[in-house]
Amino acid sequence: MKNAPFHMSLPCLSISKTEDFYIDVIGAELGRHSSRWLDINLFGNQITFTKAGIFNFAFKTYKFEDTVLPSFHFGVIVDEDTWNKLHAKLTKSEYELTTEVVFLKDKIGEHKSFFIQDPNGHMVEFKCFKKPKEMFLS
């Protein structure tokens, strides 16, 4: 299957705080927008945030290896240089990075990840594979 950008739509509590986080903190690009929604270009992928009320998910976490992770999250897989730059930049931001870990150490699919929570409560993961060709291998 050919690589293609994805589109995802998520609820948000504040358009202005969401725009600030993704544009000013993360460094993504702003796309089309209005007072009720906005499109974010996150590494060539379109994420639409729509003004909504508080949302709730029943299962907040799961366990992978020995690490508890947020069940509801989305992320971007980037190269190591981009991962290191993002990690350094976001470590200096007012937002807390969580679950900084290397998964599948010395196994097929080894990768490092960290999570950051956006102003809406969405967990965003940034992931980098040691060997990018192993992204879908087990």
N, C-alpha and C positions, 0 to 999 in steps of 0.2 A: 504494500500500500504506500502510495506517495505521501510524503510529508505535506501537511497543509496547516495553515493557521487555524486555531479554534476560536469559537465564540462562546462566551458564557455570560449569563445574566444573573446578578445577585442583588438581594435587597440591601439598602443602606439606610442609615439613620440620619446622616447629614451629608448633603452633596458637597458643601464647602470643605468639610474635614476630610472627606474621601478624596476630593481633588487635591488637597494639600498633601495628604499622605502619599498618594501614588505619583504625583508630579514632582513635588518639592523634596520629599524624603526618599522615595525609591528611585526617581529619575525617569519615570515612564513619560509618554507623550499623551496630551489631551486630544481627543478626537471630537466628534460632534457632541453637543451637549445643550441642555436647557436648564431651567430651574428645578426640574423634577427628575432628570436623569443625566448621565454622562457616559461617554465611551472612553476607555483607556486603552492605549496601545502599549501592551506589556510584551516586549520582545516579539512584536509582530502578531500578537494575539489580541483579539478584541474582547474586552471585559466591559459589560454594560452594568452600571450600578443605577438602580431605580429607587427613588425615595419611597420608603416603606416603614411600617411600624416595627416593633420588636418581634423577633422571630425566635423559635425554640426548636431544638433538636433533642431527641430523647437520649441517644447514645453519644456522649461527648468524647469518649476516648476508646482506644484499642491498644493492644500491646504487639510490638514487632521486635523480635529478639528480646532484649531485656529493657526496652524503652517504651514508655507510655506515650502515645501520639494522639493528636486531635483527630477524631474520626472525620470531621467535616473540615476539609482544607483543600486548597488548590495550590499549585506551584508551577515553577518554571525550571526546566533542566538547562543549565548553562555550562559553558566551558570553565575550566579551573581558574583562568585569569579573571573572568567576569565574576565568578563566585567569590574569589578573594577580594576583589574591589568592592563588591556589594557588601560583603561581610564587614570589611573595614569601615565603609561609609555608614552602614546601619548601626554598627557598634557605637558610633559617636552620636547617633540621633537620640531623641527623647524616648524612643520606643525600645522596649525590652526584647532582646533576642532570646529565644528559648530552644530547648532540645537541640543543642549543637552536638552532633554525634556522627561517627562513622559507622555505617551499617555494612554488614556482610564482610567484615574485615578479613582480608586474605582469601576471599571466596569470589566466585563469579558474581558480578553485579555490585562489587564494592563501590560505595558512594558516600559522600559526606553531605549533610543537610543542616540547615537551621531554619527555624520558624520565626515569624514576626506577626503580631496581631495588628490588623488595621483598625481604624476608628469604629468600624461597624461590628467588630468581634470576629471577623473572618480571619482564620489562620492562613498565612501565605508561606509556602515552603520554597526555599531555594536549594537546589540539589545539583551536585556535580559528580559524575561517574569517573572513577579512576581510569576505566577503559570504556569510552563512550559506546563502542560497538556491543557492550554487554548490557545495555539498557533493558532489553527484553529477554535476556537469557536467564536460565535458572540452572 
